[in-house]
């Protein structure tokens, strides 16, 4: 399946799931901890990629970004995020991050969405284009690799998901454009922070 076809499949899946998508309250503390590991710059431009209904929005706003933009393939996820965070200093945009342009980004955060990028090479190229030198690319999950891979098992999800490997292996995908700074692969969470070279 090519990138366009897989993007369409992912979009359709998440449009269908959006209304009942859960914000797991048990991951709240983990999300807070993950944001502390991100070392996000104040007043920077942060992209929340695969933002869904905005689960990371309240956590990312605490970092005091100059601009926070949530991006998702699913129009329905974006619609619900806009409703939930109406009046908050965040923008939500529907589209394919692999084909979008933004001003130079200080940090790109992919939370609980990385396995759904079927073409990692295309993701790497997009991130190298969008993240400014010295900026950060962050891949994080509010649960460990075994749990995440378990959730992405089955006939509905397998066509739109690639199992996570060890954090250090996934970080290597982004060399040499990105230098791994922190790679954590624990049962409680999964975290990679890389610096744009």
JOKABEL-V771737 format. One record per residue. N is the residue number from 1. PHI is phi in whole degrees, -180 to 180 (NA if undefined). PSI is psi in whole degrees, 0 to 359 (* if undefined). BURIAL is + if it has 9 or more other C-alpha atoms within 8 Angstrom, else -. Layout:
N;PHI;PSI;BURIAL + N;PHI;PSI;BURIAL
This chain:
1;NA;127;- + 2;-78;174;- + 3;-60;318;- + 4;-64;315;- + 5;-66;317;- + 6;-67;324;+ + 7;-63;319;+ + 8;-64;320;- + 9;-66;316;+ + 10;-63;315;+ + 11;-58;312;+ + 12;-62;319;+ + 13;-61;312;- + 14;-77;332;+ + 15;-60;318;+ + 16;-68;324;- + 17;-87;346;- + 18;-55;315;+ + 19;-61;328;- + 20;-108;14;- + 21;-69;129;- + 22;-92;139;- + 23;-98;98;- + 24;-67;108;- + 25;-64;337;- + 26;-68;341;- + 27;-92;1;+ + 28;-58;309;- + 29;-64;324;- + 30;-65;318;+ + 31;-63;320;+ + 32;-60;316;+ + 33;-64;318;- + 34;-61;319;+ + 35;-64;325;+ + 36;-65;328;- + 37;-75;338;- + 38;-70;333;- + 39;51;54;- + 40;-73;139;- + 41;-77;140;- + 42;-66;147;- + 43;65;14;- + 44;-89;172;+ + 45;-94;120;+ + 46;-116;130;+ + 47;-102;129;+ + 48;-104;99;+ + 49;-92;130;+ + 50;70;43;+ + 51;-69;341;+ + 52;59;227;+ + 53;-88;13;+ + 54;92;31;+ + 55;-59;327;- + 56;-89;350;+ + 57;-53;308;+ + 58;-63;328;- + 59;-73;316;+ + 60;-69;327;+ + 61;-64;331;+ + 62;-65;340;- + 63;-79;358;+ + 64;58;55;- + 65;-70;154;+ + 66;-72;328;- + 67;-153;130;+ + 68;-121;124;+ + 69;-124;122;+ + 70;-95;132;+ + 71;-125;135;+ + 72;-150;147;+ + 73;-65;326;+ + 74;-82;116;+ + 75;-63;326;+ + 76;-71;320;+ + 77;-60;316;+ + 78;-65;318;+ + 79;-58;314;- + 80;-69;324;+ + 81;-64;318;+ + 82;-62;321;+ + 83;-63;313;- + 84;-64;321;- + 85;-111;27;+ + 86;-56;130;- + 87;87;353;- + 88;-88;155;- + 89;-79;66;- + 90;-146;143;+ + 91;-109;143;- + 92;-121;129;+ + 93;-128;130;+ + 94;-90;130;+ + 95;166;176;+ + 96;-96;111;+ + 97;-57;336;+ + 98;-68;342;- + 99;-119;7;- + 100;-101;159;- + 101;-124;142;- + 102;-140;164;- + 103;-59;164;- + 104;-52;130;- + 105;-97;134;+ + 106;-78;325;+ + 107;-152;134;+ + 108;-114;123;+ + 109;-113;127;+ + 110;-117;102;+ + 111;-109;123;+ + 112;57;26;+ + 113;-130;346;+ + 114;-55;319;- + 115;-60;339;+ + 116;-85;357;+ + 117;-87;100;+ + 118;-74;332;+ + 119;-109;92;- + 120;-67;328;- + 121;-63;318;- + 122;-67;323;- + 123;-65;315;+ + 124;-58;314;+ + 125;-64;319;- + 126;-65;318;+ + 127;-68;322;+ + 128;-65;329;+ + 129;-77;324;- + 130;-91;324;+ + 131;-85;128;+ + 132;-75;156;+ + 133;-53;132;- + 134;88;349;- + 135;-77;174;+ + 136;-114;143;+ + 137;-116;125;+ + 138;-124;130;+ + 139;-118;124;+ + 140;-146;152;+ + 141;-137;143;+ + 142;-82;16;+ + 143;-152;168;+ + 144;-76;168;+ + 145;-56;317;+ + 146;-63;318;- + 147;-66;313;+ + 148;-61;313;+ + 149;-65;328;+ + 150;-66;323;- + 151;-69;331;- + 152;-98;31;+ + 153;-113;135;- + 154;132;164;- + 155;-65;330;- + 156;-77;324;- + 157;-96;329;+ + 158;-54;320;+ + 159;-68;346;- + 160;-120;23;+ + 161;-152;140;+ + 162;-115;129;+ + 163;-58;144;- + 164;-71;142;+ + 165;-101;182;- + 166;-56;147;- + 167;-55;319;+ + 168;-65;327;+ + 169;-71;318;- + 170;-66;321;+ + 171;-61;325;+ + 172;-63;336;- + 173;-59;330;+ + 174;-96;0;+ + 175;-69;151;- + 176;-91;1;- + 177;-66;331;- + 178;-125;138;+ + 179;-102;123;+ + 180;-64;131;+ + 181;-107;313;- + 182;-136;129;- + 183;-131;119;+ + 184;-128;128;+ + 185;-130;85;+ + 186;-116;168;- + 187;-68;334;+ + 188;-82;328;- + 189;-163;171;+ + 190;-133;130;+ + 191;-149;133;+ + 192;-135;129;+ + 193;-123;127;+ + 194;-125;152;+ + 195;-109;133;+ + 196;-70;123;+ + 197;-75;*;-
